[in-house]
Amino acid sequence: KVGPDFPEEYLLFLARSGLDLTHVRLVKRRSTSFKLVYEDGERRLYLVSRCDPITPDDLPSRLDYDFVHVGPVAGEVPPESLRALREGCAGLISLDLQGYVRALEGGLVTYRRSTDALEAVRYADIVHGDEREVAALAEPERDLGDLASSLLKVGVKVLLITMGEGGSYVISRDARLYVPAAEPRRVADPTGAGDVYTAIFTAHYAATQDVEESAAMAAAAASLLVEEPGLSGLGTYREIAERAERVRGRIEEADV
C-alpha cells in the first residue's frame, strides 16, 4: 500500500523493471517513510509517517510462487497476515524482523521484544535480522545460539544475522556458519544492504537449497549495492557470482 505522496515515477520504474504491480493499492493515508541519519558509522531512524496495514483481506488467496519475501518496516504486516500468507503459499516465505521489533521513543526508532515478532516467525522459513533486531527477539538471559535453536524448533529453516562490515551468521538445521563480509570497492550508501542480502539469499536458496552458496551470493550482492547510491549499485548475476566465489572460500563454522 502506498499513499498519494508516493512518487509516480517510482511506480513507473518498478513496472518498467518487470514487476507485477497488480496488488499495489493506493490509499488515502501517507506512505510509510523514515528520516535516516548517519553519524560515525551508526544509523538513526525517525518515523515520519506510517501507511495503512496490510491485512489478510489485501492478500490473494493463492500465491503460486517459489518464494515470497515479507519485509515490514513499521509493523504494517500483522501476524494474521503472515498466517494467511502461509496458508496460501506453497513456496518459501522469508521474513525480515525489523518491522516487528521496532518501537518509537519520541519518533526515534528503538528496539524491543514483541509478541507479534514471536508469532510472526512461526510462519516463516527464512528469518533475517541484524544484531540489534535479533537480540531484541531473544530473552535477556539467552544468547543467539539458544535463540536460533528455538526458532529452528518452531519451523524456521534458516536464520540470517547480519552485522554490516562484521559479516553475518547463517544458521540452519544442518549448519552454523560465519560468512565474512565481501569487501566493497567503496561505500557510497549502505541503505538497503540487509534487504538485498535477504532477497538474494532467499532467491538463490529457493533455486538450489544450498545454504553456503546462497550466503556467499547474498554477501556479495550486499557489498555491490553499497558501492553506489540507491539501486544503481545492484550488480549483474555474473558480478555477484564472481565476488561470491571469493567469499565462499572464507566461510567458516560458527561457534554460536
Secondary structure, DSSP 8 states (H G I E B T S, - for coil): -B-TTS-HHHHHHHHHTT---TT--B-SS---EEEEEEETTEEEEEEEE------GGGS-S-B--SEEEE--SSS-S-HHHHHHHHHHB-SEEEEETHHHHEEEETTEEEE---HHHHHHGGG-SEEEEEHHHHHHHS-TT--HHHHHHHHHHTT--EEEEE-GGG-EEEEESS-EEEE-----S--S--TTHHHHHHHHHHHHHHHH--HHHHHHHHHHHHHHHTTSSGGGG---HHHHHHHHHHHHTT-EE---
